[in-house]
Amino acid sequence: MLLEDITKENDIKGLPPEEYESMAAQIRQFLLEHVSRTGGHLASNLGTVELTMALHLSLNLPKDKIVWDVGHQSYTHKILTGRKDEFDTLRQFHGLSGFPKRKESDCDCFDTGHSSTSISAAVGLAKARDLRGSDETIVAVIGDGSMTGGMAYEALNNAARLKSNLIIILNDNEMSISENVGGMHKYLNMMRTGDTYLNLKDKVATTLMAIPNRGEEIVEGVRRVKNGVKRMILPGSWFEELGINYLGPVDGHNIPVMLRFLEEAKKTKGAVVVHVMTQKGRGYGPAEKEPSRFHGAEPFDIATGKSVKVKNYPDYTDVFSGAVCKLGELNPKVVAITAAMSGGTGLTRFQKRFPKRFFDVGIAEQHAVTFAAGLAAGGYRPVVAVYSSFLQRAYDQILHDVCIQNLPVVFAIDRAGIVGSDGETHQGVFDYSYLSSMPNMHILAPKNDWELAMMLKFALEQSCPVAVRYPRGRACQDFEEFQEPVLMGKCEVLHQGSRVAVFAVGSMVEEAMEVRGILKEQGLDITVVNGRFIKPIDERAVLIQAAHHDLIVTMEDNVLTGGYGAAVGACLLRHGVCVPLYSVGVPDRFVEHGSIGELRQMLGIDADSVARGILERLK
């Protein structure tokens, strides 16, 4: 059977067992060919090919449901559900998403993109099934990395109360089955997953409970002895003590064995964890050797594994990395915190330079923020480096544990604004809005590389919470002639013109200067102001410019609701200034995947669109 023969869900059920390995190899080759051209999450998908095949062989989609935690390992699932012909558009504008999307297929039962959510969603789907009285199988697939997120444990606690079946696949791709206990593991797992064992267990408990006056006491005594022995010789006892059955570990690249485990898991009453061991990047040498580099890969050459894009410029993450290391040298109280993203946020250099002052807390953004608050209360200067879309997960901790106490925690917010191909779950377009609502919080956004370094230095000198927010990609190296000192709540005038004053923040300063160039060709010389501070805004500068211009324009790559433009508008209203305001930003919608340029144009926040909008309003 060829991969071309699989055109829709459940077609794989016609695959004979002797062709499992051949199909897995075809899928890996397909993934390599397409992801090398489009970019995407490669290592995680190469590692889950057989696991996904086993699930599709065992389940009946879309009746049965699979919830993929994060979802960046769902490419094989998409291939097996009739979407392989769309892979040339993977993560492209209006193309196939890199994550599960309900609007794409009935076989995607839940949209995901952030970690540690799958078990919660699966428990909800299982309870909905029970209330409805149907009999579909519900499966959550969660990686060992996502198990560091607290939400997963909240969900497990709830899952333990289920009386009906729920399968939780624990995809463990960092550990190997220990050889010295491998034989015992196989023997005990075969015994514990067999019908004979399960039936015997139920019969023994029923018989003992029937003993007058003493049955319950005897059963409890046997249970304590059994659990003591089990802790010594069986993995997974923690799950069982929580009230969740445990099966495994099982080789995640052995489809026949996985199928047997899945069939036994489906017979289990209540929640069951199936512990599956996989190898990240399997089948492609460079990804096996460097799985982190191929986690979210840019287009690359298959033969060498090297990126086809030559990076000859620093990005904002590089600039932050150098700046935080320099500040760490100057101040021994500076510490850095990441939530399992040391490479992605640029903290790897800091980790190597100052290992005792670096903390990776795992995928646990909430803990990261309160941990930072504790460090700040203890006299240190913590820098929490995090992607904008992931910081959302710690809203309460920022508000309650940092801002209420006015603690000097610095938030280095990477991947802010429109980030591109990862789509709705990763666009960092909400941080201005939710952070601005918090008393004591101060928010800055740099126009270029120099300003990012200066803003970080400024932030670490303050005795209050400060967020420095910067975009993904190439760091702007223009505007070197504008280097006014960073002062609290003060903006920077880049060009003084007439009629129209544009206040832009962060990466939109570049766009604003392009707007100026477009309008200058049409005889209109506008004022451009680098807002710098989203909170507090420079009210004095806003009022001065409003008094001398016919139109005030704000530009931001954040949602308009509660953003920078809203703050400028509130300032004008509060002071009774009647001047037209044109706020440019992300409208009230979620932003799909595509290139940053395509998305800005679609949203009407690119230079051409803004220039047209200004001319229309001046008419």
Secondary structure, DSSP 8 states (H G I E B T S, - for coil): --GGG--STTGGGG--GGGHHHHHHHHHHHHHHHHHHH-B--HHHHTTHHHHHHHHHHS-TTTSEEEESSSTT-HHHHIIIIIGGGGGGTTSTTS--SS--TTT-TT--S---SSS-HHHHHHHHHHHHHHHT----EEEEEETTGGGSHHHHHHHHHHTT-SS-EEEEEEE-S----GGGHHHHHHHHHHHHSHHHHHHHHHHHHHHHTSTTTHHHHHHHHHHHHHHHHHHH-TTHHHHHHT-EEEEEEETT-HHHHHHHHHHHHH-SSEEEEEEE--TTTT-HHHHH-TTTTTSB-SB-TTT--BSS---S-BHHHHHHHHHHHHHHH-TTEEEEESS-HHHHT-HHHHHH-GGGEEE--S-HHHHHHHHHHHHHTT-EEEEEEEHHHHGGGHHHIIIIIITTT---EEEEEEEB---TT-TTT-B-SHHHHHHTSTT-EEE--SSHHHHHHHHHHHHT-SS-EEEEEESSB-----TT------TT--EEEE--SEEEEEE-TTHHHHHHHHHHHHHTTT---EEEE--EEES--HHHHHHHHHTEEEEEEEEEEESTTSHHHHHHHHHHHTT----EEEEEE-SS---SS-HHHHHHHHT-SHHHHHHHHHHHH-
